[in-house]
Amino acid sequence: MRLASKIFLTSAIVIVVLAGVAGLSLRAIDRLASANREIVTRTVPALRLTAAAREAIEPLMRLEARAVIFGDPHYTSAWTERAAQIAEDLERLAGYAQSTWEKLYLREASAAFDAYRRVVARERALMQMGDQRGAANLTDGESRTLAERVEERLGALMSATHTRVLSVEAETARVEGRMWTSVLVALGAAVGLALLSAAVLSHRMTRSLAELASAAAAVAAGRFREPLVVKSRDEIGSLARSFNSMVRQLRQVEESRREFFATVSHELRSPLTSIRGAAELLREGIPGPLTEKQKRLTDIVSGSSGRLLRLVNQILEMSRLQAGLVELERSPLDLADLVDRAAEELHPLASDAGVTLECERIGTSFTYYGDVERLHQVVVNLGANAIRFTQAGGRVVTRVIDAGPEFEVQVEDTGVGIPADALPHIFEAYRQAHRERGGTGLGLAIVRGIAEAHGGRVTAESREGKGSRFTVLLPRS
């Protein structure tokens, strides 16, 4: 099965389980939303109307008494308006009552209120006939009884509505509890299934990738001999087969490279050495005296062949370092003395450029176990670069520091500096920050290769127009 199919199948199973969880959750949420909507849209307005009607009964009775006692038509008009509002509220409550008890209490309250209104109508008739005493007797007797019954029935209606709300809330709590239980169980199953599937799939993938990584590390160290055993038919299996093919080709390339190094070393270096030697003999007048013109020509031949020989040596050195073919000849040495000797070698170059060359030591013990010639080459390469990029009157400092677990060999200058965009690439082969000043772009790459061959590293700090500092860090052990 392809890797994409495995991942899709695992994901599909998890998605199906999660979709089921989502369906259960949505269903439960719909029920909760419905219950809450019922409370908000029906129960709360019903309680509000019931409370308003019940609280209006007492003021209505006071208006009734004042109308009878004072015979003021304003009280009568106010009572009529209040009574009409209560009657309207009771009619609206008919649309909110749901339980049997609510409907019963509402009917009783409405019937009592209708009877109360009829009694008040009789009171008004008696008042018109001048029988104020009879109207007052109705107010204190039958009218008050009916009004109190309306209040009592509305109170019972509020209690019934409140009881229904509590019942709905209890049911909602039960639904919520069941929902959470179902969701947690389903989520637990989904997470468990997802973790199990992911563990199985990732174990197989990481095992194969670990084998590939181990093989790649072995190839980098030059120890890979046997091809990987490919069992799977997915993309990782294809990658392993491609890796085996790549290793075969790398082995062929490595053999070709070694043959090329041997050929170049013999075919280029020997003729160039002979040319340079012959030019030196001619310049010294061994075959016979030369004219001034002949001397200039031999100087040109000698200088050009020398530069070409140095270039060939640098290219071969860089190639060996990149291929890991350089074998260090380690021996005990004093880094401070090594830096001093390199500085002595650089003094003529610094004097010709008008640059001050200084040496500094920070620490007391500088004993190191390394390749003397190659470390000497590191200091000379860095120092020559620093002198070339420092103007006359400038300063170059070679410094060795005992930094505890590491030694630091620094070359610092007050030269032109390195542009910020070029600084990250200066240790790459054939890369130059200032092409107009010449050079092959191999010196710093060789410095990095030698430092890494010693188990160390090299860093660079620079500010354009202010100078640069290169630091080679060599582990003490």
N, C-alpha and C positions, 0 to 999 in steps of 0.2 A: 504494500500500500504506500502511496506517495505521502511525503511528509505533510503536504497541504491537506490531504484527505484525513490524515490522523488528527491534525489540529482542528479541522472543520467538524469531524465527528464528535470529538471531545467537547468542543464549544457548543455544538448543537444540543447535546444531551443536557448540558448545564443550562442553556437558554430555555429549553423546554420545561425543565423543573422550575426555573425562575418565573417563566410565563404562568405556570400553574399557581405559584405563590402569588403572583401579581393578580391573577383572576380571583383567588380567594380573598385577597386584601380588598380589591375593588368592590366585590360583592358585600363584604362586611362594612366597608366605608359607605356604600350606598344605603345600607340599612341604618347606620348611625346618622347619616345626613338626613334621611327621611324622618327619623325620630326627632332630630333637632329642628328640622323644618316644621314639623307638626307643632312643636312647643312654641317656636317663634311666631308662626303665622296664625295659630288658632288658640293655643292655650293662654299665652300671655295677653292677647287682646280680650279673651273671655274673662280672665281674672280682672283686667283693668275695667271693663264695662260693669262687671258684677260689683266690684268695689265702689265704682262711681255711683251706681244706682242705689246701693245700700247706704252710702254716706249721704245721699240726697234726701233720704226719707225723713230724717230728723228736721232739717231745715224746712222741708215741705210741711211738716206738722206745725211748726211754729208759724209759718205763713197762714196756714189754715186757721189757727187760733186767733191771730191778730185780725184776720179778715172778719171773724165772727164777733170779736170783742169790739173792734173799732168801727166795723162796717165800712172800712175804707176800700174803694174799688181798686186802688193800686195794689193792695195785698192780694186781692182776688185775681187780678191780672197776672201778678207774679207767680201765684200758685198755679195758675193754668199753664203758664210757660214751663215751669219746673215739672209739672206732672206730665206734660206732653213729651219732655225730654226723657223722663224716666221710662215712659211707655215705649218710646223709640228704642231706648237701650235694651229693654226687655225683648223687643222684637228682633233686634240684631243678635241678641244672645241665643236666639233659637237656631241660628246658623252655626254656632260654635259648640253647642252642647252635643256630647258624643255618647257618654255612658248612659245607662238606664237611669241611674240615680240623678245625674245632672238634668236629664230631660224631665224627670218627675218633679224635682225641686223647682225647676224653672216654670213648669205648668202651675204648680201650687202658688209660686210667687206672683205669677201673672194674674191668676184668678183672684188672689187676695187683693192685688193692686186695683184690678177692675172693680171689685166690690167696694174698695176704699173710695174710688172715684165716684161711684154711684152714691155712696153715703154723703160725700161732700156736695154732690148735686142736690141731695135732699136738704142739706143744711142751707144751701143758697135759696132754695124754694121757701124754706121757713123764714129766712131773713127777709125775703121780699114780702112775705105776709105779715111781717112785724113780730114774729115769734122768735125773739132772740134767745129766750131761755131754752126753748126746744132745740134750737140750733146748737147752743152751748152744751146741752146734755148729749147730743149726738157726737160732738167734738171730743168730750171727755170720755165717752163710753165706746160705742161701736166703732167710731172712726179710729180712735187710738188703738183699739184691739186689732183692727185690720192692718193698720200701718205697722204695728209691732210684728204682726205675722209676716208681713212682706219682708221686714228686716230679718226676721228669723229664717225664712225660707231662702233669702239671698245668702245669708251666712252659711246655711247648709249647702247651697250650690257652690259657694267658694270652697268649702271643705271637700266636696265631692270632686271638684276640678283639681284641687291640690292632691288628693289621693290618686287620681288618674295620672297626674304628672309624676308622682313618686313611683308609680307602677311602671311608667314609660322609662324613667331613669334607671330603675332596677333592671328592666329588660335590656336597656342600652348597655349597662355595665356588664351584663351577662354576655351580650353579643361581643362587646369589646374584649372580654376575657377569652372567649372562644376564638376570636380573631387572632389575638396575640399568640395564643397557644398554637393555632394552626400555622400561623406565619413563622413562628420560631422553629417549629418542627420541620416545616418545609424548607426553611432557610438552612437549618442544620443539615438536612439531607442534601440540599444543593451544594453547600460548602464542602461537606464531606466527599460527595461525588466529584466535585471539581478538584479538590486537593488530591484525591486518589488518582484521578485521571491525569492531572498535571504531574504528579509525582512519577507515575509510570512513564509518561511520555518524556518528561525532562530527564529521568534517569537514563533512558535509552539514548537520548540525544547527547547528554553531557558525557556519558561513557564513551560514545563514538568520538565526540569532539575532544575529549581528554586524550584519547589515543592519537588523534591527529596532532594535537598540540605537542604531545610528547615526541612524536615522530618529527615534527617541524623543529623542535628544539635540538633533537639529535642531529638533524641535517645541518642546522646552523653551527653545531659543534664539530661537524664532520664525522659523526659516528654512525650514521644511518647505513645499514647494510641490507636488511631484508625488507621487502615491500609489505605494506599493511594487508592484513587479511580482511577482505570485504565480504560481509554477510548480508547486509541490508540492501534493499533495492530502491530506497528512497533517495532524496537529494543528498543526504550525508554520505550514502554509499557512492553516489556519483562523484562527490567531492573527494572521497578517499581514492577512487580509481584515478581521478585527475591528478591527485597528489602523487600517487605512485608513478604516473607517467612523467610528471614534472621532475621527480627525483632522478629518474633515469636520464632525462635530458640534462639536469644539472651535473650529474656525474660525468657525462660526456663533455659538457662545457668545461668542467673543472680540469679534466684531463687535457683538453685542448689548450686551456689557459696555461697550465704548467709547461706544456711543450712550447707554447709561445714565449713564456718567460725565458726558458733555456735558450731558445733560438735568438731572441732579441739580445739577451745578455752577451751571447757569443758574437752575433753578427753585427751589432751596433757598437757596443762598448769597445771591442777590440780595435776596429778600424778607427774610431774616433780617438782612442788613445794613441794609436800609431801616428795619425795625422798631427795631433797636438805635439807629440814627441819630435816628429820630424820638423815641425815649425820651430820648436825650441832650439833644435840643433842648428837650423839655418840662421836663426836670430843670433845665436852665440858665435856664428862664423866658423863652425867646425869644418864644413866642406870648403870654406874659403870666404874671403871678405865679400860683403854685400854692399850694394849701393844704397843710398838713402831711400830711394823708391822701393827697392827690394825689401829693405828692413820694415818699411811701413806696411808692405803687403804681408810679410810674415807675421807682423804684429796683429794684423786683421785676421789672418788665418788662425793664429794661436788663440786670440780672444774669442772668435766665433766658435771654433771647435771646443773651447773650454765651456762656453755657455751651452752649446748643444749637448756636451757630455753631462753637464750638471742637470740639464733638462731631462735627458734620458734616465739619469740616475733617480731623479725625483719621480718620474712617471713609474719606473720599475718599483721604487720604494712604496709609492702610493698603491700600486696594484697588489704588491705583496701584503700590505697592511689590510686592504679591503678583502683579500682572499684568505686572511688569517694564516699566511705562510711565513710570517716573521717569527723567528725563534730568538728570544732574548737571551743574551749572555750575561746573566746576573752575577754580580759580585758585590762585596761590601765596598761602599764608597762614602765620601764626605760631600754632601750636597753643596755646602758652602764653598769648598775648594773647587768643585765642578763649575759653579756659577762664576767664581773668580776667574778661572781659566778661560771660560767662554767670553767673559767681559774683556780679558786681555786680547783675545783674538779679534774682538769687535772694535778695539780702540782706534786702529788706523782708519777704519770706515767712519767712525764718529768724528775723528779729527778732520778728515777731508770734508765732512758735511757741516763742520762748525757746531757740533752738538756735544754737550757735556754728558759724559757717561759715568755713572756712579754705582757703587755696590753697597748693599746694606744687609746686615744680619740681625734677626730678631730671635733670640733664644740661645741655648748653649750647646745642645747636642743635635748634630745634623747627620748622623750615621744612617745610611739607607742601603737597601739591598736591591740593586737594579742594574740596568745595562748602561755602562758609562758612556759609550759612544752615542747611543741614541738619545740619552738625556742631554748630553752635550749638544747634539743636533737640535733638540727642542729649544734650548736657551739661545743658541745662535740664530735659529730661524725667527724667534720672537724678537730678539734684539735687533737683527738686521731690518726687520719690518718696521720696528719702532724708529730706528734711525732714518730710514728712507722716508717716513711720513712725518718727520719733525723738522721744522724750519731751523735755519742757522740761528744760534743763540738759544736754542731750546735745550731741554734736559731729558735724559733717559735714565731710569733707575732700574737696576736688576736687584731683586730682593729675595732672600730665602727666609722662611718663617717656620719655627717649630710650633705647630698648632695642635699639640696634643696627639690625637689619634691620626693626624695627617700632617704632612709637610706641604707648605705652600711655596711655590716658586713663582714670583711675580716679575713682570716686566711692565713698567709704567712710563708713559711719555707725556710730553706737553705738545703733541703734534696736532694734526688737522682733525683728528677724530674720525668716527665712522658714522655715516648717515643712519638714522634710526631704522629706516626700512631695510637697510642692508645688514644690520647687526645680527639678526637671527640666522643668516645664511653664510656668514663669513667662514665657517669651518667646513663648508661643502667644497668638494674638489672643483677646481676651475672657476670658482666664484670670487670676484674681486670687487671691493668697495670703491676703489679708485683706479679704474683701468688706465687712465691717462698717465699714471706714474709707473707703469710697467709691471713686470712680474708674471708668473705663470698661474697664480691662483692655487698652487699646490702646497705652499709652505705651511699654512695653518691647518690644512687637512692632514698633513703628515704629523704635525704637532698633536692633533687630536688622536690620530691612530696610535702614536707611540704612548701617549698618556693612557689610553684605554688598554693597550697591551700590558701596561704595568698595573692595571686594575684601578686606575684613577680617572680623572676627568679634567676638562679645561673649560674655563669660563671667560667671558669678555664683558667689560664695562666701558662705555665710551660716551662722551658728549662732543658733538660736532663743534669743532673750533676750540675745544678745551683740552683734548687729549684722550688717551685710552689706557686701560689697564687689563692685562691678560694674566690669569692666575691658573697655574697647573697644580692640581691637588693630587698628591700621591699618598696612598694609605701606608701607614707606618709598618703594618704587618704584611 
